[in-house]
Amino acid sequence: MVQCEMCGAATADPKTIKVEGAELEVCADCVDFGTEVRTNTGSNTSTKYSTSSSSSESNSTTTTTSSSSSGGGGTGPDIFDDLDELAQDYDERVREAREAEDLSQEDLASQLNEKASLIRKIERGETLPSDDVQQELESELNIDLSAGGSGADEDWESSSAASGTTLGDVVERKE
């Protein structure tokens, strides 16, 4: 006895139907839920789970290819390496630059052809600017909203390099 893939009932004579592109083995009660697929009598089980050598070779090749390309240490370049990250303090940078230009949120929004509510949400940190809005803000306010744009990283690197002592040098680990 085979179990119906639609309702779970046991059936001695399953029918193959197609439901939204998927072929299912179903009982006589569930046949109406899809379109019945006519199969050859000699190969109705071998078409669903093919055991031929040519298809098993292609399946193993596909599996090998996909596992090597999706593995952790791939040789290809990471697409995220070229992307600039948005600075964590982007909201403060936008607000300070807008105030330095003596612009209201409404004025800045009209210059950018955006809604004032978007500028308010960006300045409160409630929403991230899209790439287009980020570029418009950067060019209009002459600021850099990328993660490395404030120069704070350079100050951090120079101060830690000057002291020579790190937290790892001071901390004692309990065994």
BAZA-149660 format. One record per residue (C-alpha): residue number from 1; residue in one letter; x negated, y negated, z negated. Coordinates in steps of 0.001 Angstrom, whole numbers, padded with zeros to 6 digits, always signed. Layout:
[node NUM,'a',[X,Y,Z]]
...
! end
This chain:
[node 1,'m',[+000000,+000000,+000000]]
[node 2,'v',[-001187,-003472,+000907]]
[node 3,'q',[-000374,-006620,-001007]]
[node 4,'c',[+001388,-009467,+000823]]
[node 5,'e',[-000941,-012464,+001065]]
[node 6,'m',[+002028,-014844,+000841]]
[node 7,'c',[+004172,-013594,-002057]]
[node 8,'g',[+002031,-010819,-003554]]
[node 9,'a',[+004580,-008025,-003064]]
[node 10,'a',[+003335,-004557,-002189]]
[node 11,'t',[+004135,-003533,+001374]]
[node 12,'a',[+003446,-000386,+003373]]
[node 13,'d',[+003748,-002075,+006779]]
[node 14,'p',[+002170,-005552,+006692]]
[node 15,'k',[+002717,-007931,+009599]]
[node 16,'t',[+000095,-010443,+010746]]
[node 17,'i',[+001407,-014007,+010985]]
[node 18,'k',[-000238,-017333,+011602]]
[node 19,'v',[+000583,-020169,+009154]]
[node 20,'e',[-001045,-023543,+009921]]
[node 21,'g',[-003941,-021857,+011692]]
[node 22,'a',[-004577,-019165,+009071]]
[node 23,'e',[-003820,-015516,+009806]]
[node 24,'l',[-002142,-013729,+006907]]
[node 25,'e',[-001063,-010142,+006272]]
[node 26,'v',[+002504,-010463,+004909]]
[node 27,'c',[+005533,-008374,+004028]]
[node 28,'a',[+008720,-008285,+006121]]
[node 29,'d',[+010363,-010934,+003889]]
[node 30,'c',[+007590,-013505,+004519]]
[node 31,'v',[+007336,-013046,+008302]]
[node 32,'d',[+009729,-015984,+008861]]
[node 33,'f',[+007268,-018442,+007260]]
[node 34,'g',[+004897,-018292,+010209]]
[node 35,'t',[+004430,-017169,+013785]]
[node 36,'e',[+003901,-013444,+014228]]
[node 37,'v',[+000581,-012571,+015840]]
[node 38,'r',[+000552,-009620,+018206]]
[node 39,'t',[-002573,-007518,+017745]]
[node 40,'n',[-003894,-004515,+019632]]
[node 41,'t',[-002994,-001293,+017838]]
[node 42,'g',[-006532,+000093,+017950]]
[node 43,'s',[-008324,-002892,+016424]]
[node 44,'n',[-005955,-004755,+014122]]
[node 45,'t',[-008229,-004404,+011083]]
[node 46,'s',[-011521,-004796,+012954]]
[node 47,'t',[-010506,-008173,+014388]]
[node 48,'k',[-010010,-009734,+010965]]
[node 49,'y',[-013105,-008238,+009337]]
[node 50,'s',[-015379,-007494,+012229]]
[node 51,'t',[-018086,-004879,+011676]]
[node 52,'s',[-019662,-005041,+015103]]
[node 53,'s',[-023411,-005542,+015138]]
[node 54,'s',[-023326,-008679,+017290]]
[node 55,'s',[-020999,-010593,+014971]]
[node 56,'s',[-022791,-009451,+011814]]
[node 57,'e',[-026067,-010690,+013300]]
[node 58,'s',[-024536,-014078,+014033]]
[node 59,'n',[-023044,-014233,+010536]]
[node 60,'s',[-026399,-013458,+008915]]
[node 61,'t',[-028116,-016006,+011152]]
[node 62,'t',[-025535,-018631,+010231]]
[node 63,'t',[-025882,-017842,+006538]]
[node 64,'t',[-029656,-018044,+006690]]
[node 65,'t',[-029576,-021324,+008580]]
[node 66,'s',[-027065,-022958,+006259]]
[node 67,'s',[-028818,-021826,+003089]]
[node 68,'s',[-032182,-023123,+004272]]
[node 69,'s',[-030778,-026478,+005350]]
[node 70,'s',[-028745,-027020,+002197]]
[node 71,'g',[-031474,-025859,-000179]]
[node 72,'g',[-032959,-028191,-002754]]
[node 73,'g',[-036415,-028662,-001219]]
[node 74,'g',[-035469,-029382,+002379]]
[node 75,'t',[-038068,-030782,+004730]]
[node 76,'g',[-035769,-033325,+006386]]
[node 77,'p',[-035635,-036958,+005262]]
[node 78,'d',[-033018,-037904,+002704]]
[node 79,'i',[-030452,-040262,+004233]]
[node 80,'f',[-030105,-042103,+000929]]
[node 81,'d',[-033774,-043134,+000839]]
[node 82,'d',[-033152,-045942,+003321]]
[node 83,'l',[-030098,-047339,+001526]]
[node 84,'d',[-030404,-050300,-000803]]
[node 85,'e',[-028665,-049843,-004124]]
[node 86,'l',[-026471,-052580,-005489]]
[node 87,'a',[-027994,-054259,-008541]]
[node 88,'q',[-026316,-053494,-011862]]
[node 89,'d',[-025954,-057194,-012599]]
[node 90,'y',[-024469,-058040,-009185]]
[node 91,'d',[-021462,-059678,-010866]]
[node 92,'e',[-023645,-062118,-012824]]
[node 93,'r',[-025764,-062909,-009772]]
[node 94,'v',[-022686,-063793,-007703]]
[node 95,'r',[-021125,-065914,-010450]]
[node 96,'e',[-024351,-067801,-011245]]
[node 97,'a',[-025081,-068472,-007567]]
[node 98,'r',[-021517,-069646,-006937]]
[node 99,'e',[-021621,-071979,-009938]]
[node 100,'a',[-025024,-073307,-008848]]
[node 101,'e',[-023488,-074256,-005501]]
[node 102,'d',[-020558,-075965,-007333]]
[node 103,'l',[-018035,-073743,-005581]]
[node 104,'s',[-014796,-072464,-007057]]
[node 105,'q',[-013829,-068853,-006510]]
[node 106,'e',[-011165,-070010,-004068]]
[node 107,'d',[-013680,-072116,-002098]]
[node 108,'l',[-016128,-069236,-001815]]
[node 109,'a',[-013342,-066867,-000796]]
[node 110,'s',[-012183,-069216,+001972]]
[node 111,'q',[-015755,-069571,+003273]]
[node 112,'l',[-016036,-065782,+003425]]
[node 113,'n',[-012506,-065275,+004818]]
[node 114,'e',[-011711,-063109,+001806]]
[node 115,'k',[-009113,-063324,-000947]]
[node 116,'a',[-009938,-065187,-004145]]
[node 117,'s',[-008794,-062145,-006130]]
[node 118,'l',[-011629,-060131,-004547]]
[node 119,'i',[-014192,-062713,-005680]]
[node 120,'r',[-012696,-062653,-009209]]
[node 121,'k',[-012871,-058858,-009341]]
[node 122,'i',[-016469,-058841,-008072]]
[node 123,'e',[-017515,-061455,-010657]]
[node 124,'r',[-015855,-059475,-013458]]
[node 125,'g',[-017561,-056287,-012278]]
[node 126,'e',[-014223,-054572,-011662]]
[node 127,'t',[-014984,-053741,-008044]]
[node 128,'l',[-018056,-053239,-005906]]
[node 129,'p',[-018348,-055392,-002803]]
[node 130,'s',[-018212,-053542,+000500]]
[node 131,'d',[-021348,-053643,+002621]]
[node 132,'d',[-019859,-056400,+004792]]
[node 133,'v',[-018807,-058531,+001819]]
[node 134,'q',[-022191,-057961,+000179]]
[node 135,'q',[-023975,-059239,+003291]]
[node 136,'e',[-021651,-062243,+003504]]
[node 137,'l',[-022203,-063092,-000174]]
[node 138,'e',[-025970,-062767,+000198]]
[node 139,'s',[-026107,-065045,+003217]]
[node 140,'e',[-023600,-067613,+001902]]
[node 141,'l',[-025103,-067894,-001593]]
[node 142,'n',[-028744,-067186,-000611]]
[node 143,'i',[-029053,-064348,-003125]]
[node 144,'d',[-030145,-060720,-003044]]
[node 145,'l',[-027699,-058200,-004503]]
[node 146,'s',[-029875,-055136,-003970]]
[node 147,'a',[-031325,-053375,-007017]]
[node 148,'g',[-034857,-054665,-006519]]
[node 149,'g',[-033908,-058235,-005660]]
[node 150,'s',[-034218,-059941,-009044]]
[node 151,'g',[-037906,-059278,-009579]]
[node 152,'a',[-037137,-057803,-013000]]
[node 153,'d',[-038734,-054512,-011969]]
[node 154,'e',[-042016,-056241,-011173]]
[node 155,'d',[-042036,-057948,-014576]]
[node 156,'w',[-041334,-054614,-016256]]
[node 157,'e',[-044125,-052835,-014398]]
[node 158,'s',[-046698,-055506,-015130]]
[node 159,'s',[-045874,-055723,-018852]]
[node 160,'s',[-046038,-051945,-019381]]
[node 161,'a',[-049264,-051659,-017398]]
[node 162,'a',[-050848,-054436,-019475]]
[node 163,'s',[-050067,-052853,-022836]]
[node 164,'g',[-051309,-049387,-021874]]
[node 165,'t',[-049309,-047720,-024669]]
[node 166,'t',[-046123,-045890,-023870]]
[node 167,'l',[-043394,-044436,-026028]]
[node 168,'g',[-044784,-040987,-025323]]
[node 169,'d',[-048083,-042019,-026942]]
[node 170,'v',[-046353,-043055,-030171]]
[node 171,'v',[-043602,-040472,-030679]]
[node 172,'e',[-044339,-037358,-032692]]
[node 173,'r',[-042280,-034332,-031743]]
[node 174,'k',[-040887,-031982,-034374]]
[node 175,'e',[-041703,-028350,-033769]]
! end
